[in-house]
Amino acid sequence: LKQARADGEAAGHVREALVAAVEEAGRAAGAEERTLRQIRATWADAQVAQSSLQPQVESHRAEVKAVEAHCAQEQQVASKHRRAWAAAASEIGELKPLMLDLESAVDTRAVEEAKQTVRKLREDAAA
């Protein structure tokens, strides 16, 4: 009889432990279900947000393409200008000796004219 009571008490403890374990498993399953619902809701919100942002993304892509095309045109113009500057610098380099020769000729001529003026003034003063 004592043994039966002890076995009954042990069985009661086991039953209580099993009930507690089942209840805990139910709570955990409920929490997992809530988490899964939250994940699904977040996923749905993200899809809606992506859909609503898609036109803006496409617009920005078009703007980027337009800016890239403009930059390419500007690079072509800059390249053309660099070639023109190089050509002008080359021409200036070729003209510089001619300009120096011309300046020298002008200076020589001015000196000769000044000498003639001085001679004439001396002749006039002597006369």
Backbone atoms as SQL, in Angstrom:
CREATE TABLE atoms (id INTEGER PRIMARY KEY, chain TEXT, resi INTEGER, resn TEXT, atom TEXT, x REAL, y REAL, z REAL);
INSERT INTO atoms VALUES
  (1, 'A', 1, 'LEU', 'N', 0.835, -1.197, 0.000),
  (2, 'A', 1, 'LEU', 'CA', 0.000, 0.000, 0.000),
  (3, 'A', 1, 'LEU', 'C', 0.875, 1.254, 0.000),
  (4, 'A', 2, 'LYS', 'N', 1.935, 1.214, 0.835),
  (5, 'A', 2, 'LYS', 'CA', 2.840, 2.349, 0.878),
  (6, 'A', 2, 'LYS', 'C', 3.504, 2.539, -0.478),
  (7, 'A', 3, 'GLN', 'N', 3.860, 1.412, -1.039),
  (8, 'A', 3, 'GLN', 'CA', 4.531, 1.479, -2.354),
  (9, 'A', 3, 'GLN', 'C', 3.574, 2.027, -3.400),
  (10, 'A', 4, 'ALA', 'N', 2.331, 1.651, -3.370),
  (11, 'A', 4, 'ALA', 'CA', 1.345, 2.119, -4.331),
  (12, 'A', 4, 'ALA', 'C', 1.137, 3.608, -4.174),
  (13, 'A', 5, 'ARG', 'N', 1.085, 4.072, -2.895),
  (14, 'A', 5, 'ARG', 'CA', 0.943, 5.510, -2.668),
  (15, 'A', 5, 'ARG', 'C', 2.157, 6.257, -3.217),
  (16, 'A', 6, 'ALA', 'N', 3.347, 5.751, -2.954),
  (17, 'A', 6, 'ALA', 'CA', 4.568, 6.387, -3.431),
  (18, 'A', 6, 'ALA', 'C', 4.590, 6.402, -4.953),
  (19, 'A', 7, 'ASP', 'N', 4.163, 5.283, -5.549),
  (20, 'A', 7, 'ASP', 'CA', 4.106, 5.235, -7.023),
  (21, 'A', 7, 'ASP', 'C', 3.068, 6.220, -7.553),
  (22, 'A', 8, 'GLY', 'N', 1.966, 6.361, -6.852),
  (23, 'A', 8, 'GLY', 'CA', 0.917, 7.297, -7.264),
  (24, 'A', 8, 'GLY', 'C', 1.397, 8.735, -7.169),
  (25, 'A', 9, 'GLU', 'N', 2.103, 9.019, -6.075),
  (26, 'A', 9, 'GLU', 'CA', 2.643, 10.374, -5.923),
  (27, 'A', 9, 'GLU', 'C', 3.670, 10.676, -7.022),
  (28, 'A', 10, 'ALA', 'N', 4.520, 9.700, -7.281),
  (29, 'A', 10, 'ALA', 'CA', 5.533, 9.872, -8.338),
  (30, 'A', 10, 'ALA', 'C', 4.851, 10.074, -9.678),
  (31, 'A', 11, 'ALA', 'N', 3.803, 9.309, -9.934),
  (32, 'A', 11, 'ALA', 'CA', 3.074, 9.447, -11.191),
  (33, 'A', 11, 'ALA', 'C', 2.425, 10.828, -11.272),
  (34, 'A', 12, 'GLY', 'N', 1.941, 11.335, -10.138),
  (35, 'A', 12, 'GLY', 'CA', 1.342, 12.678, -10.100),
  (36, 'A', 12, 'GLY', 'C', 2.380, 13.749, -10.428),
  (37, 'A', 13, 'HIS', 'N', 3.584, 13.573, -9.884),
  (38, 'A', 13, 'HIS', 'CA', 4.660, 14.523, -10.164),
  (39, 'A', 13, 'HIS', 'C', 5.054, 14.479, -11.649),
  (40, 'A', 14, 'VAL', 'N', 5.113, 13.253, -12.153),
  (41, 'A', 14, 'VAL', 'CA', 5.446, 13.094, -13.577),
  (42, 'A', 14, 'VAL', 'C', 4.361, 13.742, -14.418),
  (43, 'A', 15, 'ARG', 'N', 3.093, 13.527, -14.019),
  (44, 'A', 15, 'ARG', 'CA', 1.963, 14.111, -14.768),
  (45, 'A', 15, 'ARG', 'C', 2.042, 15.632, -14.745),
  (46, 'A', 16, 'GLU', 'N', 2.325, 16.206, -13.563),
  (47, 'A', 16, 'GLU', 'CA', 2.448, 17.663, -13.445),
  (48, 'A', 16, 'GLU', 'C', 3.597, 18.186, -14.309),
  (49, 'A', 17, 'ALA', 'N', 4.701, 17.445, -14.303),
  (50, 'A', 17, 'ALA', 'CA', 5.850, 17.856, -15.127),
  (51, 'A', 17, 'ALA', 'C', 5.490, 17.798, -16.602),
  (52, 'A', 18, 'LEU', 'N', 4.765, 16.747, -16.982),
  (53, 'A', 18, 'LEU', 'CA', 4.339, 16.621, -18.382),
  (54, 'A', 18, 'LEU', 'C', 3.374, 17.741, -18.769),
  (55, 'A', 19, 'VAL', 'N', 2.452, 18.078, -17.905),
  (56, 'A', 19, 'VAL', 'CA', 1.499, 19.154, -18.166),
  (57, 'A', 19, 'VAL', 'C', 2.258, 20.480, -18.305),
  (58, 'A', 20, 'ALA', 'N', 3.221, 20.705, -17.413),
  (59, 'A', 20, 'ALA', 'CA', 4.003, 21.938, -17.478),
  (60, 'A', 20, 'ALA', 'C', 4.808, 21.995, -18.770),
  (61, 'A', 21, 'ALA', 'N', 5.364, 20.858, -19.150),
  (62, 'A', 21, 'ALA', 'CA', 6.159, 20.810, -20.385),
  (63, 'A', 21, 'ALA', 'C', 5.269, 21.070, -21.596),
  (64, 'A', 22, 'VAL', 'N', 4.080, 20.490, -21.607),
  (65, 'A', 22, 'VAL', 'CA', 3.152, 20.707, -22.721),
  (66, 'A', 22, 'VAL', 'C', 2.715, 22.164, -22.766),
  (67, 'A', 23, 'GLU', 'N', 2.433, 22.751, -21.596),
  (68, 'A', 23, 'GLU', 'CA', 2.041, 24.157, -21.544),
  (69, 'A', 23, 'GLU', 'C', 3.180, 25.053, -22.052),
  (70, 'A', 24, 'GLU', 'N', 4.403, 24.754, -21.626),
  (71, 'A', 24, 'GLU', 'CA', 5.574, 25.534, -22.077),
  (72, 'A', 24, 'GLU', 'C', 5.756, 25.385, -23.581),
  (73, 'A', 25, 'ALA', 'N', 5.587, 24.174, -24.083),
  (74, 'A', 25, 'ALA', 'CA', 5.704, 23.947, -25.527),
  (75, 'A', 25, 'ALA', 'C', 4.625, 24.724, -26.273),
  (76, 'A', 26, 'GLY', 'N', 3.437, 24.794, -25.696),
  (77, 'A', 26, 'GLY', 'CA', 2.349, 25.568, -26.313),
  (78, 'A', 26, 'GLY', 'C', 2.666, 27.051, -26.343),
  (79, 'A', 27, 'ARG', 'N', 3.201, 27.566, -25.228),
  (80, 'A', 27, 'ARG', 'CA', 3.590, 28.980, -25.180),
  (81, 'A', 27, 'ARG', 'C', 4.694, 29.264, -26.211),
  (82, 'A', 28, 'ALA', 'N', 5.684, 28.369, -26.284),
  (83, 'A', 28, 'ALA', 'CA', 6.780, 28.549, -27.243),
  (84, 'A', 28, 'ALA', 'C', 6.246, 28.512, -28.672),
  (85, 'A', 29, 'ALA', 'N', 5.329, 27.578, -28.945),
  (86, 'A', 29, 'ALA', 'CA', 4.750, 27.491, -30.289),
  (87, 'A', 29, 'ALA', 'C', 3.958, 28.751, -30.614),
  (88, 'A', 30, 'GLY', 'N', 3.240, 29.276, -29.612),
  (89, 'A', 30, 'GLY', 'CA', 2.487, 30.518, -29.820),
  (90, 'A', 30, 'GLY', 'C', 3.422, 31.680, -30.109),
  (91, 'A', 31, 'ALA', 'N', 4.527, 31.747, -29.357),
  (92, 'A', 31, 'ALA', 'CA', 5.503, 32.821, -29.579),
  (93, 'A', 31, 'ALA', 'C', 6.117, 32.693, -30.968),
  (94, 'A', 32, 'GLU', 'N', 6.432, 31.460, -31.365),
  (95, 'A', 32, 'GLU', 'CA', 6.989, 31.247, -32.706),
  (96, 'A', 32, 'GLU', 'C', 5.982, 31.645, -33.783),
  (97, 'A', 33, 'GLU', 'N', 4.723, 31.336, -33.549),
  (98, 'A', 33, 'GLU', 'CA', 3.676, 31.696, -34.516),
  (99, 'A', 33, 'GLU', 'C', 3.544, 33.217, -34.621),
  (100, 'A', 34, 'ARG', 'N', 3.589, 33.916, -33.471),
  (101, 'A', 34, 'ARG', 'CA', 3.523, 35.380, -33.489),
  (102, 'A', 34, 'ARG', 'C', 4.736, 35.948, -34.224),
  (103, 'A', 35, 'THR', 'N', 5.902, 35.393, -33.934),
  (104, 'A', 35, 'THR', 'CA', 7.117, 35.857, -34.607),
  (105, 'A', 35, 'THR', 'C', 7.004, 35.623, -36.111),
  (106, 'A', 36, 'LEU', 'N', 6.512, 34.476, -36.493),
  (107, 'A', 36, 'LEU', 'CA', 6.346, 34.168, -37.921),
  (108, 'A', 36, 'LEU', 'C', 5.360, 35.142, -38.563),
  (109, 'A', 37, 'ARG', 'N', 4.273, 35.467, -37.876),
  (110, 'A', 37, 'ARG', 'CA', 3.318, 36.456, -38.408),
  (111, 'A', 37, 'ARG', 'C', 3.964, 37.827, -38.549),
  (112, 'A', 38, 'GLN', 'N', 4.774, 38.210, -37.576),
  (113, 'A', 38, 'GLN', 'CA', 5.470, 39.500, -37.647),
  (114, 'A', 38, 'GLN', 'C', 6.442, 39.518, -38.830),
  (115, 'A', 39, 'ILE', 'N', 7.132, 38.418, -39.012),
  (116, 'A', 39, 'ILE', 'CA', 8.071, 38.331, -40.146),
  (117, 'A', 39, 'ILE', 'C', 7.311, 38.447, -41.461),
  (118, 'A', 40, 'ARG', 'N', 6.198, 37.752, -41.565),
  (119, 'A', 40, 'ARG', 'CA', 5.396, 37.822, -42.808),
  (120, 'A', 40, 'ARG', 'C', 4.874, 39.241, -43.040),
  (121, 'A', 41, 'ALA', 'N', 4.430, 39.901, -41.963),
  (122, 'A', 41, 'ALA', 'CA', 3.919, 41.273, -42.099),
  (123, 'A', 41, 'ALA', 'C', 5.045, 42.213, -42.510),
  (124, 'A', 42, 'THR', 'N', 6.208, 42.045, -41.912),
  (125, 'A', 42, 'THR', 'CA', 7.355, 42.883, -42.272),
  (126, 'A', 42, 'THR', 'C', 7.744, 42.648, -43.724),
  (127, 'A', 43, 'TRP', 'N', 7.736, 41.404, -44.155),
  (128, 'A', 43, 'TRP', 'CA', 8.061, 41.064, -45.543),
  (129, 'A', 43, 'TRP', 'C', 7.063, 41.722, -46.498),
  (130, 'A', 44, 'ALA', 'N', 5.791, 41.656, -46.148),
  (131, 'A', 44, 'ALA', 'CA', 4.766, 42.274, -46.993),
  (132, 'A', 44, 'ALA', 'C', 4.964, 43.788, -47.049),
  (133, 'A', 45, 'ASP', 'N', 5.265, 44.402, -45.894),
  (134, 'A', 45, 'ASP', 'CA', 5.528, 45.847, -45.872),
  (135, 'A', 45, 'ASP', 'C', 6.728, 46.200, -46.740),
  (136, 'A', 46, 'ALA', 'N', 7.761, 45.371, -46.663),
  (137, 'A', 46, 'ALA', 'CA', 8.970, 45.624, -47.459),
  (138, 'A', 46, 'ALA', 'C', 8.665, 45.528, -48.952),
  (139, 'A', 47, 'GLN', 'N', 7.838, 44.571, -49.339),
  (140, 'A', 47, 'GLN', 'CA', 7.473, 44.439, -50.751),
  (141, 'A', 47, 'GLN', 'C', 6.661, 45.642, -51.228),
  (142, 'A', 48, 'VAL', 'N', 5.759, 46.125, -50.377),
  (143, 'A', 48, 'VAL', 'CA', 4.970, 47.307, -50.722),
  (144, 'A', 48, 'VAL', 'C', 5.891, 48.518, -50.862),
  (145, 'A', 49, 'ALA', 'N', 6.818, 48.659, -49.915),
  (146, 'A', 49, 'ALA', 'CA', 7.761, 49.789, -49.970),
  (147, 'A', 49, 'ALA', 'C', 8.614, 49.710, -51.224),
  (148, 'A', 50, 'GLN', 'N', 9.078, 48.512, -51.549),
  (149, 'A', 50, 'GLN', 'CA', 9.896, 48.350, -52.757),
  (150, 'A', 50, 'GLN', 'C', 9.091, 48.730, -53.998),
  (151, 'A', 51, 'SER', 'N', 7.865, 48.288, -54.056),
  (152, 'A', 51, 'SER', 'CA', 7.020, 48.617, -55.207),
  (153, 'A', 51, 'SER', 'C', 6.790, 50.114, -55.319),
  (154, 'A', 52, 'SER', 'N', 6.584, 50.766, -54.171),
  (155, 'A', 52, 'SER', 'CA', 6.321, 52.207, -54.214),
  (156, 'A', 52, 'SER', 'C', 7.587, 52.992, -54.561),
  (157, 'A', 53, 'LEU', 'N', 8.753, 52.449, -54.226),
  (158, 'A', 53, 'LEU', 'CA', 10.010, 53.151, -54.509),
  (159, 'A', 53, 'LEU', 'C', 10.550, 52.865, -55.912),
  (160, 'A', 54, 'GLN', 'N', 10.051, 51.851, -56.564),
  (161, 'A', 54, 'GLN', 'CA', 10.572, 51.456, -57.875),
  (162, 'A', 54, 'GLN', 'C', 10.539, 52.594, -58.903),
  (163, 'A', 55, 'PRO', 'N', 9.452, 53.379, -58.996),
  (164, 'A', 55, 'PRO', 'CA', 9.473, 54.494, -59.955),
  (165, 'A', 55, 'PRO', 'C', 10.587, 55.502, -59.658),
  (166, 'A', 56, 'GLN', 'N', 10.833, 55.775, -58.378),
  (167, 'A', 56, 'GLN', 'CA', 11.905, 56.698, -58.022),
  (168, 'A', 56, 'GLN', 'C', 13.261, 56.126, -58.407),
  (169, 'A', 57, 'VAL', 'N', 13.429, 54.827, -58.196),
  (170, 'A', 57, 'VAL', 'CA', 14.692, 54.179, -58.555),
  (171, 'A', 57, 'VAL', 'C', 14.910, 54.297, -60.058),
  (172, 'A', 58, 'GLU', 'N', 13.883, 54.043, -60.829),
  (173, 'A', 58, 'GLU', 'CA', 14.000, 54.139, -62.292),
  (174, 'A', 58, 'GLU', 'C', 14.296, 55.578, -62.713),
  (175, 'A', 59, 'SER', 'N', 13.650, 56.537, -62.047),
  (176, 'A', 59, 'SER', 'CA', 13.891, 57.946, -62.345),
  (177, 'A', 59, 'SER', 'C', 15.343, 58.312, -62.057),
  (178, 'A', 60, 'HIS', 'N', 15.858, 57.850, -60.919),
  (179, 'A', 60, 'HIS', 'CA', 17.253, 58.148, -60.560),
  (180, 'A', 60, 'HIS', 'C', 18.211, 57.485, -61.553),
  (181, 'A', 61, 'ARG', 'N', 17.876, 56.288, -61.979),
  (182, 'A', 61, 'ARG', 'CA', 18.726, 55.624, -62.977),
  (183, 'A', 61, 'ARG', 'C', 18.775, 56.435, -64.262),
  (184, 'A', 62, 'ALA', 'N', 17.614, 56.945, -64.671),
  (185, 'A', 62, 'ALA', 'CA', 17.573, 57.773, -65.881),
  (186, 'A', 62, 'ALA', 'C', 18.396, 59.043, -65.696),
  (187, 'A', 63, 'GLU', 'N', 18.297, 59.655, -64.514),
  (188, 'A', 63, 'GLU', 'CA', 19.087, 60.866, -64.228),
  (189, 'A', 63, 'GLU', 'C', 20.581, 60.557, -64.274),
  (190, 'A', 64, 'VAL', 'N', 20.971, 59.431, -63.716),
  (191, 'A', 64, 'VAL', 'CA', 22.389, 59.041, -63.722),
  (192, 'A', 64, 'VAL', 'C', 22.871, 58.856, -65.158),
  (193, 'A', 65, 'LYS', 'N', 22.058, 58.206, -65.983),
  (194, 'A', 65, 'LYS', 'CA', 22.446, 58.011, -67.388),
  (195, 'A', 65, 'LYS', 'C', 22.595, 59.355, -68.097),
  (196, 'A', 66, 'ALA', 'N', 21.682, 60.286, -67.815),
  (197, 'A', 66, 'ALA', 'CA', 21.754, 61.610, -68.439),
  (198, 'A', 66, 'ALA', 'C', 23.024, 62.345, -67.990),
  (199, 'A', 67, 'VAL', 'N', 23.344, 62.259, -66.711),
  (200, 'A', 67, 'VAL', 'CA', 24.554, 62.920, -66.201),
  (201, 'A', 67, 'VAL', 'C', 25.796, 62.276, -66.811),
  (202, 'A', 68, 'GLU', 'N', 25.791, 60.960, -66.927),
  (203, 'A', 68, 'GLU', 'CA', 26.937, 60.277, -67.541),
  (204, 'A', 68, 'GLU', 'C', 27.109, 60.715, -68.991),
  (205, 'A', 69, 'ALA', 'N', 26.005, 60.840, -69.728),
  (206, 'A', 69, 'ALA', 'CA', 26.085, 61.286, -71.119),
  (207, 'A', 69, 'ALA', 'C', 26.619, 62.716, -71.187),
  (208, 'A', 70, 'HIS', 'N', 26.143, 63.576, -70.292),
  (209, 'A', 70, 'HIS', 'CA', 26.611, 64.962, -70.266),
  (210, 'A', 70, 'HIS', 'C', 28.109, 65.013, -69.957),
  (211, 'A', 71, 'CYS', 'N', 28.549, 64.198, -69.008),
  (212, 'A', 71, 'CYS', 'CA', 29.981, 64.151, -68.657),
  (213, 'A', 71, 'CYS', 'C', 30.807, 63.696, -69.855),
  (214, 'A', 72, 'ALA', 'N', 30.311, 62.730, -70.593),
  (215, 'A', 72, 'ALA', 'CA', 31.035, 62.261, -71.777),
  (216, 'A', 72, 'ALA', 'C', 31.160, 63.388, -72.802),
  (217, 'A', 73, 'GLN', 'N', 30.083, 64.146, -72.992),
  (218, 'A', 73, 'GLN', 'CA', 30.134, 65.278, -73.920),
  (219, 'A', 73, 'GLN', 'C', 31.138, 66.325, -73.437),
  (220, 'A', 74, 'GLU', 'N', 31.106, 66.614, -72.139),
  (221, 'A', 74, 'GLU', 'CA', 32.032, 67.602, -71.571),
  (222, 'A', 74, 'GLU', 'C', 33.483, 67.147, -71.733),
  (223, 'A', 75, 'GLN', 'N', 33.711, 65.859, -71.590),
  (224, 'A', 75, 'GLN', 'CA', 35.064, 65.336, -71.771),
  (225, 'A', 75, 'GLN', 'C', 35.521, 65.503, -73.220),
  (226, 'A', 76, 'GLN', 'N', 34.601, 65.307, -74.157),
  (227, 'A', 76, 'GLN', 'CA', 34.948, 65.507, -75.567),
  (228, 'A', 76, 'GLN', 'C', 35.289, 66.968, -75.834),
  (229, 'A', 77, 'VAL', 'N', 34.484, 67.868, -75.278),
  (230, 'A', 77, 'VAL', 'CA', 34.737, 69.298, -75.462),
  (231, 'A', 77, 'VAL', 'C', 36.073, 69.672, -74.825),
  (232, 'A', 78, 'ALA', 'N', 36.330, 69.169, -73.625),
  (233, 'A', 78, 'ALA', 'CA', 37.587, 69.472, -72.945),
  (234, 'A', 78, 'ALA', 'C', 38.772, 68.950, -73.748),
  (235, 'A', 79, 'SER', 'N', 38.626, 67.781, -74.329),
  (236, 'A', 79, 'SER', 'CA', 39.695, 67.214, -75.154),
  (237, 'A', 79, 'SER', 'C', 39.942, 68.086, -76.380),
  (238, 'A', 80, 'LYS', 'N', 38.855, 68.551, -76.983),
  (239, 'A', 80, 'LYS', 'CA', 38.977, 69.432, -78.152),
  (240, 'A', 80, 'LYS', 'C', 39.696, 70.731, -77.762),
  (241, 'A', 81, 'HIS', 'N', 39.323, 71.280, -76.582),
  (242, 'A', 81, 'HIS', 'CA', 39.959, 72.512, -76.113),
  (243, 'A', 81, 'HIS', 'C', 41.442, 72.298, -75.818),
  (244, 'A', 82, 'ARG', 'N', 41.779, 71.140, -75.230),
  (245, 'A', 82, 'ARG', 'CA', 43.190, 70.857, -74.957),
  (246, 'A', 82, 'ARG', 'C', 43.994, 70.805, -76.258),
  (247, 'A', 83, 'ARG', 'N', 43.418, 70.179, -77.283),
  (248, 'A', 83, 'ARG', 'CA', 44.115, 70.125, -78.578),
  (249, 'A', 83, 'ARG', 'C', 44.274, 71.524, -79.167),
  (250, 'A', 84, 'ALA', 'N', 43.241, 72.372, -79.027),
  (251, 'A', 84, 'ALA', 'CA', 43.317, 73.740, -79.547),
  (252, 'A', 84, 'ALA', 'C', 44.379, 74.536, -78.788),
  (253, 'A', 85, 'TRP', 'N', 44.428, 74.377, -77.470),
  (254, 'A', 85, 'TRP', 'CA', 45.445, 75.076, -76.677),
  (255, 'A', 85, 'TRP', 'C', 46.845, 74.615, -77.073),
  (256, 'A', 86, 'ALA', 'N', 47.004, 73.318, -77.296),
  (257, 'A', 86, 'ALA', 'CA', 48.315, 72.799, -77.685),
  (258, 'A', 86, 'ALA', 'C', 48.726, 73.376, -79.039),
  (259, 'A', 87, 'ALA', 'N', 47.767, 73.448, -79.969),
  (260, 'A', 87, 'ALA', 'CA', 48.062, 74.015, -81.279),
  (261, 'A', 87, 'ALA', 'C', 48.425, 75.496, -81.155),
  (262, 'A', 88, 'ALA', 'N', 47.683, 76.236, -80.323),
  (263, 'A', 88, 'ALA', 'CA', 47.966, 77.659, -80.140),
  (264, 'A', 88, 'ALA', 'C', 49.353, 77.848, -79.502),
  (265, 'A', 89, 'ALA', 'N', 49.665, 77.009, -78.514),
  (266, 'A', 89, 'ALA', 'CA', 50.981, 77.111, -77.874),
  (267, 'A', 89, 'ALA', 'C', 52.092, 76.830, -78.884),
  (268, 'A', 90, 'SER', 'N', 51.849, 75.883, -79.752),
  (269, 'A', 90, 'SER', 'CA', 52.841, 75.575, -80.785),
  (270, 'A', 90, 'SER', 'C', 53.031, 76.758, -81.722),
  (271, 'A', 91, 'GLU', 'N', 51.917, 77.373, -82.128),
  (272, 'A', 91, 'GLU', 'CA', 52.002, 78.534, -83.018),
  (273, 'A', 91, 'GLU', 'C', 52.715, 79.697, -82.326),
  (274, 'A', 92, 'ILE', 'N', 52.417, 79.889, -81.030),
  (275, 'A', 92, 'ILE', 'CA', 53.088, 80.963, -80.286),
  (276, 'A', 92, 'ILE', 'C', 54.578, 80.683, -80.237),
  (277, 'A', 93, 'GLY', 'N', 54.937, 79.422, -80.020),
  (278, 'A', 93, 'GLY', 'CA', 56.342, 79.052, -79.993),
  (279, 'A', 93, 'GLY', 'C', 57.031, 79.351, -81.315),
  (280, 'A', 94, 'GLU', 'N', 56.305, 79.132, -82.412),
  (281, 'A', 94, 'GLU', 'CA', 56.876, 79.408, -83.730),
  (282, 'A', 94, 'GLU', 'C', 56.964, 80.913, -83.999),
  (283, 'A', 95, 'LEU', 'N', 56.007, 81.670, -83.469),
  (284, 'A', 95, 'LEU', 'CA', 55.976, 83.107, -83.723),
  (285, 'A', 95, 'LEU', 'C', 56.926, 83.906, -82.829),
  (286, 'A', 96, 'LYS', 'N', 57.304, 83.348, -81.702),
  (287, 'A', 96, 'LYS', 'CA', 58.125, 84.095, -80.753),
  (288, 'A', 96, 'LYS', 'C', 59.442, 84.573, -81.369),
  (289, 'A', 97, 'PRO', 'N', 60.197, 83.707, -82.069),
  (290, 'A', 97, 'PRO', 'CA', 61.443, 84.216, -82.676),
  (291, 'A', 97, 'PRO', 'C', 61.174, 85.335, -83.682),
  (292, 'A', 98, 'LEU', 'N', 60.073, 85.233, -84.418),
  (293, 'A', 98, 'LEU', 'CA', 59.734, 86.279, -85.381),
  (294, 'A', 98, 'LEU', 'C', 59.426, 87.584, -84.663),
  (295, 'A', 99, 'MET', 'N', 58.734, 87.489, -83.542),
  (296, 'A', 99, 'MET', 'CA', 58.402, 88.687, -82.776),
  (297, 'A', 99, 'MET', 'C', 59.676, 89.335, -82.225),
  (298, 'A', 100, 'LEU', 'N', 60.592, 88.496, -81.748),
  (299, 'A', 100, 'LEU', 'CA', 61.854, 89.036, -81.236),
  (300, 'A', 100, 'LEU', 'C', 62.640, 89.732, -82.354),
  (301, 'A', 101, 'ASP', 'N', 62.655, 89.119, -83.533),
  (302, 'A', 101, 'ASP', 'CA', 63.330, 89.739, -84.688),
  (303, 'A', 101, 'ASP', 'C', 62.684, 91.063, -85.029),
  (304, 'A', 102, 'LEU', 'N', 61.355, 91.105, -85.011),
  (305, 'A', 102, 'LEU', 'CA', 60.628, 92.326, -85.323),
  (306, 'A', 102, 'LEU', 'C', 60.929, 93.409, -84.289),
  (307, 'A', 103, 'GLU', 'N', 60.925, 93.055, -83.016),
  (308, 'A', 103, 'GLU', 'CA', 61.240, 94.019, -81.963),
  (309, 'A', 103, 'GLU', 'C', 62.654, 94.565, -82.144),
  (310, 'A', 104, 'SER', 'N', 63.560, 93.681, -82.469),
  (311, 'A', 104, 'SER', 'CA', 64.945, 94.098, -82.681),
  (312, 'A', 104, 'SER', 'C', 65.031, 95.061, -83.859),
  (313, 'A', 105, 'ALA', 'N', 64.305, 94.736, -84.937),
  (314, 'A', 105, 'ALA', 'CA', 64.315, 95.598, -86.124),
  (315, 'A', 105, 'ALA', 'C', 63.710, 96.955, -85.792),
  (316, 'A', 106, 'VAL', 'N', 62.630, 96.979, -85.016),
  (317, 'A', 106, 'VAL', 'CA', 61.984, 98.236, -84.639),
  (318, 'A', 106, 'VAL', 'C', 62.940, 99.048, -83.780),
  (319, 'A', 107, 'ASP', 'N', 63.595, 98.410, -82.809),
  (320, 'A', 107, 'ASP', 'CA', 64.547, 99.121, -81.953),
  (321, 'A', 107, 'ASP', 'C', 65.695, 99.696, -82.783),
  (322, 'A', 108, 'THR', 'N', 66.213, 98.918, -83.719),
  (323, 'A', 108, 'THR', 'CA', 67.316, 99.381, -84.565),
  (324, 'A', 108, 'THR', 'C', 66.872, 100.579, -85.397),
  (325, 'A', 109, 'ARG', 'N', 65.697, 100.497, -85.949),
  (326, 'A', 109, 'ARG', 'CA', 65.172, 101.584, -86.772),
  (327, 'A', 109, 'ARG', 'C', 65.000, 102.843, -85.931),
  (328, 'A', 110, 'ALA', 'N', 64.449, 102.687, -84.702),
  (329, 'A', 110, 'ALA', 'CA', 64.244, 103.834, -83.825),
  (330, 'A', 110, 'ALA', 'C', 65.590, 104.470, -83.473),
  (331, 'A', 111, 'VAL', 'N', 66.600, 103.644, -83.247),
  (332, 'A', 111, 'VAL', 'CA', 67.928, 104.178, -82.929),
  (333, 'A', 111, 'VAL', 'C', 68.481, 104.951, -84.121),
  (334, 'A', 112, 'GLU', 'N', 68.340, 104.420, -85.311),
  (335, 'A', 112, 'GLU', 'CA', 68.827, 105.093, -86.519),
  (336, 'A', 112, 'GLU', 'C', 68.111, 106.426, -86.719),
  (337, 'A', 113, 'GLU', 'N', 66.795, 106.425, -86.499),
  (338, 'A', 113, 'GLU', 'CA', 66.033, 107.666, -86.659),
  (339, 'A', 113, 'GLU', 'C', 66.492, 108.691, -85.627),
  (340, 'A', 114, 'ALA', 'N', 66.742, 108.235, -84.395),
  (341, 'A', 114, 'ALA', 'CA', 67.205, 109.153, -83.355),
  (342, 'A', 114, 'ALA', 'C', 68.570, 109.722, -83.723),
  (343, 'A', 115, 'LYS', 'N', 69.456, 108.884, -84.260),
  (344, 'A', 115, 'LYS', 'CA', 70.784, 109.353, -84.669),
  (345, 'A', 115, 'LYS', 'C', 70.671, 110.409, -85.762),
  (346, 'A', 116, 'GLN', 'N', 69.774, 110.182, -86.723),
  (347, 'A', 116, 'GLN', 'CA', 69.587, 111.144, -87.809),
  (348, 'A', 116, 'GLN', 'C', 69.042, 112.463, -87.260),
  (349, 'A', 117, 'THR', 'N', 68.128, 112.351, -86.305),
  (350, 'A', 117, 'THR', 'CA', 67.568, 113.566, -85.707),
  (351, 'A', 117, 'THR', 'C', 68.658, 114.347, -84.979),
  (352, 'A', 118, 'VAL', 'N', 69.526, 113.646, -84.249),
  (353, 'A', 118, 'VAL', 'CA', 70.618, 114.302, -83.537),
  (354, 'A', 118, 'VAL', 'C', 71.563, 114.963, -84.536),
  (355, 'A', 119, 'ARG', 'N', 71.907, 114.270, -85.633),
  (356, 'A', 119, 'ARG', 'CA', 72.780, 114.857, -86.664),
  (357, 'A', 119, 'ARG', 'C', 72.164, 116.123, -87.244),
  (358, 'A', 120, 'LYS', 'N', 70.893, 116.058, -87.545),
  (359, 'A', 120, 'LYS', 'CA', 70.225, 117.200, -88.147),
  (360, 'A', 120, 'LYS', 'C', 70.230, 118.372, -87.173),
  (361, 'A', 121, 'LEU', 'N', 69.941, 118.099, -85.896),
  (362, 'A', 121, 'LEU', 'CA', 69.939, 119.179, -84.909),
  (363, 'A', 121, 'LEU', 'C', 71.337, 119.789, -84.769),
  (364, 'A', 122, 'ARG', 'N', 72.380, 118.962, -84.821),
  (365, 'A', 122, 'ARG', 'CA', 73.745, 119.478, -84.739),
  (366, 'A', 122, 'ARG', 'C', 74.078, 120.333, -85.958),
  (367, 'A', 123, 'GLU', 'N', 73.619, 119.843, -87.126),
  (368, 'A', 123, 'GLU', 'CA', 73.873, 120.612, -88.365),
  (369, 'A', 123, 'GLU', 'C', 73.144, 121.943, -88.308),
  (370, 'A', 124, 'ASP', 'N', 71.908, 121.913, -87.832),
  (371, 'A', 124, 'ASP', 'CA', 71.128, 123.174, -87.720),
  (372, 'A', 124, 'ASP', 'C', 71.765, 124.104, -86.700),
  (373, 'A', 125, 'ALA', 'N', 72.283, 123.538, -85.623),
  (374, 'A', 125, 'ALA', 'CA', 72.895, 124.381, -84.593),
  (375, 'A', 125, 'ALA', 'C', 74.213, 124.950, -85.107),
  (376, 'A', 126, 'ALA', 'N', 74.921, 124.213, -85.927),
  (377, 'A', 126, 'ALA', 'CA', 76.208, 124.682, -86.462),
  (378, 'A', 126, 'ALA', 'C', 75.984, 125.744, -87.517),
  (379, 'A', 127, 'ALA', 'N', 74.870, 125.708, -88.177),
  (380, 'A', 127, 'ALA', 'CA', 74.648, 126.660, -89.260),
  (381, 'A', 127, 'ALA', 'C', 74.145, 127.946, -88.776);
